[in-house]
Amino acid sequence: MPANKRPRKLNYSVNKKWPKTWSKVAKSIVHYKKLQERVKFEGETKWLINAMKIVLVKFKKYWINSNKI
């Protein structure tokens, strides 16, 4: 590796795994609660199912337990 480049592989847990700002965590929790309300009102549509999958992947990425929300 050239001396002028920083090792990006060593920064994986900082750059990829955990959010840089805690507002991302808060926004994903708010989004999950809104989606739950919509599922109760509209039923399970394909759009809502896909949106819930995306939010649950974010929870897994940010280490949030969806059972405690």
Stockholm file with secondary structure:
# STOCKHOLM 1.0

chainA/1-69         MPANKRPRKLNYSVNKKWPKTWSKVAKSIVHYKKLQERVKFEGETKWLINAMKIVLVKFKKYWINSNKI
#=GR chainA/1-69 SS CCTTSCCSGGGHIIIIISCSSTHHHHHHHHHHHHHHHHHHHHCCCHHHHHHHHHHHHHHHHHTCCGGGC
#=GC SS_cons        CCTTSCCSGGGHIIIIISCSSTHHHHHHHHHHHHHHHHHHHHCCCHHHHHHHHHHHHHHHHHTCCGGGC
//
